[in-house]
Amino acid sequence: MLIAKVIGTTVSTIKDEMLAGRKLLILRQTDETGAAFGKPYVAVDTLDAGIGDLVLTAHGSSGRQTAITKNSPVDAVIMAVIDHLEVGGKVAYRKE
């Protein structure tokens, strides 16, 4: 699992039929404090996450293990929206 921040949305009217009706969000991986790094990537949203949310993502074959993404051509899926992160006994991130 990776921690990522939702930074945008994507719209695709022509796509594989297994992705029909699925919301696709643009993410950037973050560290444990929520600081973004790396290249943006797209993930299937299974939880109705929104821009600015910090989320947990699964990738590769693990990303195809949710009820929504089973047998779908996905590489990344949002599987949790983070409420807060605690690191070393201190809250590093709290959803507002």
DSSP file (Angstrom, degrees, kcal/mol; ACC not computed):
  #  RESIDUE AA STRUCTURE BP1 BP2  ACC     N-H-->O    O-->H-N    N-H-->O    O-->H-N    TCO  KAPPA ALPHA  PHI   PSI    X-CA   Y-CA   Z-CA
    1    1 A M              0   0    0      0, 0.0     2,-0.3     0, 0.0    57,-0.2   0.000 360.0 360.0 360.0 145.4    0.0    0.0    0.0
    2    2 A L  E     -A   57   0A   0     55,-1.9    55,-2.4    29,-0.0     2,-0.4  -0.928 360.0-126.6-123.5 150.1    1.1    3.5   -0.7
    3    3 A I  E     +A   56   0A   0     27,-0.4    27,-2.6    -2,-0.3     2,-0.3  -0.825  40.0 167.9 -92.0 133.9    0.0    6.9    0.7
    4    4 A A  E     -AB  55  29A   0     51,-2.4    51,-3.2    -2,-0.4     2,-0.4  -0.967  31.2-129.6-144.9 159.5   -1.1    9.4   -1.9
    5    5 A K  E     -AB  54  28A   0     23,-2.8    23,-1.7    -2,-0.3     2,-0.5  -0.929  25.6-122.9-111.6 135.5   -2.9   12.7   -2.3
    6    6 A V  E     + B   0  27A   0     47,-2.6    46,-2.8    -2,-0.4    21,-0.2  -0.655  37.0 167.2 -75.8 120.9   -5.8   13.2   -4.7
    7    7 A I  E     -     0   0A   0     19,-3.0     2,-0.3    -2,-0.5    20,-0.2   0.492  56.0 -22.2-115.3  -6.8   -4.7   16.1   -7.0
    8    8 A G  E     - B   0  26A   0     18,-1.4    18,-2.7    42,-0.1     2,-0.3  -0.990  57.1-104.1-179.7-177.8   -7.3   15.9   -9.8
    9    9 A T  E     - B   0  25A   0     -2,-0.3     2,-0.4    16,-0.3    16,-0.2  -0.836  19.7-151.4-124.4 162.5   -9.8   14.0  -11.8
   10   10 A T  E     - B   0  24A   0     14,-2.0    14,-0.6    -2,-0.3     2,-0.4  -0.994   3.7-153.8-135.8 145.9   -9.8   12.5  -15.3
   11   11 A V        +     0   0    0     -2,-0.4     2,-0.4    12,-0.1    12,-0.1  -0.973  13.9 174.7-121.1 131.2  -12.6   11.9  -17.7
   12   12 A S        -     0   0    0     -2,-0.4     3,-0.1     1,-0.1    -2,-0.0  -0.937  11.9-179.5-138.1 112.6  -12.6    9.2  -20.4
   13   13 A T  S    S+     0   0    0     -2,-0.4     2,-0.6     1,-0.2    -1,-0.1   0.753  79.2  53.2 -83.9 -24.0  -15.6    8.6  -22.5
   14   14 A I  S    S+     0   0    0      6,-0.0     2,-0.3     3,-0.0    -1,-0.2  -0.951  78.4 125.3-113.7 114.9  -14.0    5.8  -24.5
   15   15 A K        -     0   0    0     -2,-0.6     5,-0.1    -3,-0.1    -3,-0.0  -0.957  65.6 -58.8-157.4 170.2  -12.5    3.1  -22.3
   16   16 A D    >   -     0   0    0     -2,-0.3     3,-2.2     1,-0.1     4,-0.3  -0.281  50.7-121.4 -54.8 139.6  -12.6   -0.6  -21.5
   17   17 A E  G >  S+     0   0    0      1,-0.3     3,-1.0     2,-0.2    -1,-0.1   0.757 110.6  65.8 -60.6 -24.8  -16.1   -1.8  -20.7
   18   18 A M  G 3  S+     0   0    0      1,-0.2    -1,-0.3    53,-0.1    -2,-0.1   0.652 102.4  49.4 -71.5 -13.4  -14.9   -3.1  -17.3
   19   19 A L  G X  S+     0   0    0     -3,-2.2     3,-2.2     2,-0.0    -1,-0.2   0.408  79.4 128.7-102.7   0.3  -14.1    0.6  -16.4
   20   20 A A  T <  S+     0   0    0     -3,-1.0     3,-0.1    -4,-0.3    -7,-0.1  -0.336  79.8  11.6 -58.9 131.3  -17.5    2.0  -17.4
   21   21 A G  T 3  S+     0   0    0      1,-0.3     2,-0.4    -2,-0.0    -1,-0.3   0.493  97.4 129.8  80.3   3.5  -19.0    4.0  -14.6
   22   22 A R    <   -     0   0    0     -3,-2.2     2,-0.4    22,-0.0    -1,-0.3  -0.763  57.5-128.6 -95.4 135.9  -15.8    4.1  -12.6
   23   23 A K  E     - C   0  45A   0     22,-0.5    22,-2.9    -2,-0.4     2,-0.5  -0.682  20.7-156.7 -81.9 130.6  -14.4    7.4  -11.3
   24   24 A L  E     -BC  10  44A   0    -14,-0.6   -14,-2.0    -2,-0.4     2,-0.3  -0.944  11.0-170.2-112.8 123.1  -10.7    7.9  -12.2
   25   25 A L  E     -BC   9  43A   0     18,-2.5    18,-2.4    -2,-0.5     2,-0.5  -0.839  21.4-126.4-115.0 150.2   -8.6   10.2  -10.0
   26   26 A I  E     -BC   8  42A   0    -18,-2.7   -19,-3.0    -2,-0.3   -18,-1.4  -0.829  36.0-178.3 -95.6 129.1   -5.2   11.6  -10.4
   27   27 A L  E     -BC   6  41A   0     14,-3.6    14,-2.4    -2,-0.5     2,-0.4  -0.834  22.4-155.8-125.4 159.0   -2.9   11.0   -7.4
   28   28 A R  E     -B    5   0A   0    -23,-1.7   -23,-2.8    -2,-0.3    10,-0.1  -0.996  31.7-114.3-131.3 134.7    0.7   11.8   -6.3
   29   29 A Q  E     -B    4   0A   0     10,-0.4     8,-2.7     8,-0.4   -25,-0.3  -0.314  36.8-164.7 -62.2 148.1    2.5    9.6   -3.8
   30   30 A T  B     -F   36   0B   0    -27,-2.6   -27,-0.4     6,-0.3     6,-0.2  -0.852  17.9-116.6-128.9 165.9    3.2   11.3   -0.4
   31   31 A D    >   -     0   0    0      4,-1.7     3,-1.6    -2,-0.3    -1,-0.1  -0.252  54.1 -79.7 -86.3-172.7    5.4   10.7    2.6
   32   32 A E  T 3  S+     0   0    0      1,-0.3    60,-0.1     2,-0.1    53,-0.1   0.608 131.2  53.6 -69.7 -10.2    4.0   10.1    6.0
   33   33 A T  T 3  S-     0   0    0      2,-0.1    -1,-0.3    58,-0.0     3,-0.1   0.493 120.6-104.1 -98.4  -4.8    3.4   13.8    6.6
   34   34 A G    <   +     0   0    0     -3,-1.6     2,-0.5     1,-0.3    -2,-0.1   0.493  69.9 148.0  95.6   5.1    1.4   14.3    3.3
   35   35 A A        -     0   0    0      1,-0.1    -4,-1.7   -30,-0.0    -1,-0.3  -0.644  44.1-131.0 -77.1 121.6    4.2   15.9    1.4
   36   36 A A  B     +F   30   0B   0     -2,-0.5     2,-0.3    -6,-0.2    -6,-0.3  -0.373  34.8 160.2 -76.2 148.6    3.8   14.9   -2.3
   37   37 A F        +     0   0    0     -8,-2.7    -8,-0.4     2,-0.1     0, 0.0  -0.960  34.6  35.6-154.3 167.3    6.6   13.6   -4.5
   38   38 A G  S    S-     0   0    0     -2,-0.3    -2,-0.0   -10,-0.1     0, 0.0  -0.074  91.9 -38.8  79.7 179.8    7.0   11.6   -7.7
   39   39 A K        -     0   0    0      1,-0.1   -10,-0.4   -11,-0.1    -2,-0.1  -0.492  63.1-105.8 -80.7 147.3    5.0   11.5  -10.9
   40   40 A P        -     0   0    0      0, 0.0     2,-0.3     0, 0.0   -12,-0.2  -0.361  40.6-176.3 -65.9 151.8    1.2   11.7  -10.9
   41   41 A Y  E     -C   27   0A   0    -14,-2.4   -14,-3.6    -2,-0.0     2,-0.4  -0.953  23.2-114.5-145.0 165.2   -0.7    8.6  -11.7
   42   42 A V  E     -C   26   0A   0     -2,-0.3     2,-0.3   -16,-0.2   -16,-0.2  -0.836  29.8-178.9-106.2 139.0   -4.3    7.5  -12.2
   43   43 A A  E     -C   25   0A   0    -18,-2.4   -18,-2.5    -2,-0.4     2,-0.4  -0.976  32.0-111.5-134.4 149.3   -6.3    5.2   -9.8
   44   44 A V  E     -Cd  24  77A   0     32,-2.3    34,-3.0    -2,-0.3     2,-0.6  -0.656  33.1-136.1 -76.3 131.5   -9.8    3.8   -9.8
   45   45 A D  E     +Cd  23  78A   0    -22,-2.9   -22,-0.5    -2,-0.4    34,-0.1  -0.822  30.3 169.8 -94.6 117.1  -11.8    5.4   -6.9
   46   46 A T  S    S+     0   0    0     32,-1.1    -1,-0.1    -2,-0.6    33,-0.1   0.431  76.6  44.9-100.2  -1.4  -13.8    2.8   -5.0
   47   47 A L  S    S-     0   0    0     31,-0.1    -1,-0.1    33,-0.1    34,-0.1   0.353 107.6-105.4-128.6   4.7  -14.8    5.1   -2.1
   48   48 A D        +     0   0    0      1,-0.1     2,-0.0   -25,-0.1    -2,-0.0   0.917  54.4 177.1  65.0  45.4  -15.8    8.5   -3.5
   49   49 A A        -     0   0    0     29,-0.1     2,-0.3     1,-0.0    -1,-0.1  -0.291  12.3-148.1 -69.8 164.4  -12.6   10.2   -2.5
   50   50 A G    >   -     0   0    0      4,-0.0     3,-2.2     1,-0.0   -44,-0.3  -0.859  29.3 -67.4-134.7 169.3  -12.1   13.9   -3.4
   51   51 A I  T 3  S+     0   0    0     -2,-0.3   -44,-0.2     1,-0.3     3,-0.1  -0.313 120.4  24.3 -57.5 133.0   -9.5   16.4   -4.4
   52   52 A G  T 3  S+     0   0    0    -46,-2.8    -1,-0.3     1,-0.3   -45,-0.1   0.150  91.0 129.9  95.6 -17.5   -7.2   17.1   -1.4
   53   53 A D    <   -     0   0    0     -3,-2.2   -47,-2.6   -48,-0.1     2,-0.5  -0.403  55.6-134.7 -69.5 144.9   -7.9   13.8    0.3
   54   54 A L  E     +A    5   0A   0     28,-0.4    28,-2.8   -49,-0.2     2,-0.3  -0.885  36.7 178.2 -95.3 131.5   -5.0   11.6    1.5
   55   55 A V  E     -AE   4  81A   0    -51,-3.2   -51,-2.4    -2,-0.5     2,-0.4  -0.847  32.2-121.8-133.8 163.5   -5.7    8.0    0.5
   56   56 A L  E     -AE   3  80A   0     24,-2.5    23,-2.4    -2,-0.3    24,-1.1  -0.914  33.2-165.5-103.7 136.8   -4.2    4.5    0.7
   57   57 A T  E     -AE   2  78A   0    -55,-2.4   -55,-1.9    -2,-0.4     2,-0.4  -0.916  14.0-151.0-124.7 150.2   -3.7    2.8   -2.7
   58   58 A A  E     - E   0  77A   0     19,-2.1    19,-2.1    -2,-0.3     2,-0.3  -0.903  20.5-158.3-113.6 148.7   -3.1   -0.8   -3.8
   59   59 A H  E >   - E   0  76A   0     -2,-0.4     3,-1.2    17,-0.2    17,-0.2  -0.861  44.3  -2.5-130.1 159.6   -1.2   -1.5   -7.0
   60   60 A G  G >  S-     0   0    0     15,-2.3     3,-1.1    -2,-0.3     4,-0.4  -0.314 127.1  -8.8  64.7-141.8   -0.7   -4.2   -9.6
   61   61 A S  G >  S+     0   0    0      1,-0.3     3,-1.1     2,-0.2    -1,-0.3   0.805 134.6  61.2 -62.5 -28.4   -2.5   -7.5   -8.9
   62   62 A S  G X  S+     0   0    0     -3,-1.2     3,-1.4     1,-0.2    -1,-0.3   0.818  95.6  62.2 -65.4 -29.9   -3.5   -6.3   -5.4
   63   63 A G  G <  S+     0   0    0     -3,-1.1     3,-0.4     1,-0.3    -1,-0.2   0.629  98.2  57.3 -69.7 -13.6   -5.4   -3.5   -7.1
   64   64 A R  G <  S+     0   0    0     -3,-1.1     7,-0.6    -4,-0.4    -1,-0.3   0.148  84.8  84.7-101.8  18.5   -7.6   -6.0   -8.8
   65   65 A Q    <   +     0   0    0     -3,-1.4    -1,-0.2     5,-0.1     2,-0.1   0.448  64.8  96.6-101.3  -1.2   -8.8   -7.6   -5.5
   66   66 A T  S  > S-     0   0    0     -3,-0.4     4,-1.2     1,-0.1    13,-0.0  -0.479  85.1-114.0 -83.6 161.7  -11.6   -5.3   -4.6
   67   67 A A  T  4 S+     0   0    0      1,-0.2    -1,-0.1     2,-0.2     3,-0.1   0.848 117.3  47.5 -61.0 -33.5  -15.2   -6.1   -5.5
   68   68 A I  T  4 S+     0   0    0      1,-0.2    -1,-0.2   -22,-0.0    -4,-0.0   0.829 118.8  36.9 -78.3 -33.1  -15.3   -3.2   -7.9
   69   69 A T  T >4 S+     0   0    0     -6,-0.1     3,-2.3     3,-0.1     5,-0.3   0.416  78.5 135.9-103.8   1.9  -12.0   -3.8   -9.7
   70   70 A K  T 3< S-     0   0    0     -4,-1.2    -5,-0.1     1,-0.3    -6,-0.0  -0.268  84.7  -0.6 -55.4 129.8  -12.0   -7.6   -9.8
   71   71 A N  T 3  S+     0   0    0     -7,-0.6    -1,-0.3     1,-0.2   -53,-0.1   0.706 104.6 131.1  61.8  23.7  -11.0   -8.8  -13.3
   72   72 A S  S <  S-     0   0    0     -3,-2.3     2,-2.1    -8,-0.1    -1,-0.2  -0.745  70.9-110.9-103.8 154.6  -10.6   -5.2  -14.5
   73   73 A P        +     0   0    0      0, 0.0     2,-0.3     0, 0.0   -57,-0.1  -0.438  69.0 136.0 -82.3  67.6   -7.6   -3.8  -16.3
   74   74 A V        -     0   0    0     -2,-2.1   -11,-0.1    -5,-0.3     3,-0.1  -0.870  38.9-175.6-117.8 150.0   -6.4   -1.6  -13.4
   75   75 A D  S    S+     0   0    0     -2,-0.3   -15,-2.3     1,-0.3     2,-0.3   0.598  77.0  29.9-111.7 -21.9   -3.0   -0.9  -12.0
   76   76 A A  E     - E   0  59A   0    -17,-0.2   -32,-2.3   -34,-0.1     2,-0.4  -1.000  61.3-178.1-143.3 141.3   -3.9    1.3   -9.0
   77   77 A V  E     -dE  44  58A   0    -19,-2.1   -19,-2.1    -2,-0.3     2,-0.6  -1.000  27.9-127.2-140.5 138.8   -7.0    1.5   -6.8
   78   78 A I  E     +dE  45  57A   0    -34,-3.0   -32,-1.1    -2,-0.4   -21,-0.2  -0.764  34.9 165.5 -82.9 121.9   -8.0    3.8   -3.9
   79   79 A M  E     +     0   0A   0    -23,-2.4     2,-0.3    -2,-0.6   -22,-0.2   0.446  58.4  23.3-120.6  -3.3   -9.0    1.5   -1.1
   80   80 A A  E     - E   0  56A   0    -24,-1.1   -24,-2.5     2,-0.0     2,-0.5  -0.954  58.7-141.4-160.3 143.7   -9.1    3.8    2.0
   81   81 A V  E     - E   0  55A   0     -2,-0.3     2,-0.3   -26,-0.2   -26,-0.3  -0.944  33.4-128.3-104.0 126.6   -9.4    7.5    2.8
   82   82 A I        -     0   0    0    -28,-2.8   -28,-0.4    -2,-0.5     3,-0.1  -0.590  24.0-175.6 -82.7 129.7   -7.1    8.5    5.6
   83   83 A D  S    S-     0   0    0      1,-0.4    12,-3.6    -2,-0.3     2,-0.3   0.869  71.8 -18.9 -85.7 -46.0   -8.6   10.4    8.6
   84   84 A H  E     -G   94   0C   0     10,-0.2     2,-0.4     2,-0.0    -1,-0.4  -0.986  54.1-141.1-158.9 156.9   -5.2   10.9   10.4
   85   85 A L  E     -G   93   0C   0      8,-2.4     7,-2.4    -2,-0.3     8,-1.5  -0.978  11.9-163.0-120.1 133.3   -1.7    9.6   10.4
   86   86 A E  E     +G   91   0C   0     -2,-0.4     2,-0.4     5,-0.3     5,-0.3  -0.977  11.0 178.7-117.5 124.5    0.3    9.2   13.6
   87   87 A V  E >   -G   90   0C   0      3,-3.0     3,-1.6    -2,-0.5    -2,-0.0  -0.989  69.3  -9.3-128.5 124.3    4.1    8.9   13.4
   88   88 A G  T 3  S-     0   0    0     -2,-0.4    -1,-0.1     1,-0.3     3,-0.1   0.826 129.2 -54.6  61.1  32.1    6.4    8.5   16.4
   89   89 A G  T 3  S+     0   0    0      1,-0.2     2,-0.4    -3,-0.0    -1,-0.3   0.451 120.4 100.8  82.9  -0.5    3.6    9.3   18.8
   90   90 A K  E <  S-G   87   0C   0     -3,-1.6    -3,-3.0     0, 0.0     2,-0.6  -0.930  79.7-112.6-119.9 143.6    2.7   12.6   17.0
   91   91 A V  E     +G   86   0C   0     -2,-0.4    -5,-0.3    -5,-0.3     3,-0.1  -0.625  32.6 178.4 -74.2 117.0   -0.1   13.3   14.6
   92   92 A A  E     +     0   0C   0     -7,-2.4     2,-0.3    -2,-0.6    -6,-0.2   0.694  69.2  15.1 -92.2 -23.4    1.6   14.0   11.3
   93   93 A Y  E     -G   85   0C   0     -8,-1.5    -8,-2.4   -59,-0.0     2,-0.4  -0.981  59.1-178.7-152.7 138.0   -1.7   14.5    9.3
   94   94 A R  E     -G   84   0C   0     -2,-0.3   -10,-0.2   -10,-0.2     2,-0.2  -0.980  31.3-121.5-139.3 127.7   -5.3   15.1   10.2
   95   95 A K              0   0    0    -12,-3.6   -42,-0.1    -2,-0.4   -12,-0.0  -0.466 360.0 360.0 -66.9 133.5   -8.1   15.4    7.7
   96   96 A E              0   0    0     -2,-0.2    -1,-0.1     0, 0.0   -13,-0.0   0.450 360.0 360.0 -87.3 360.0   -9.9   18.8    8.2
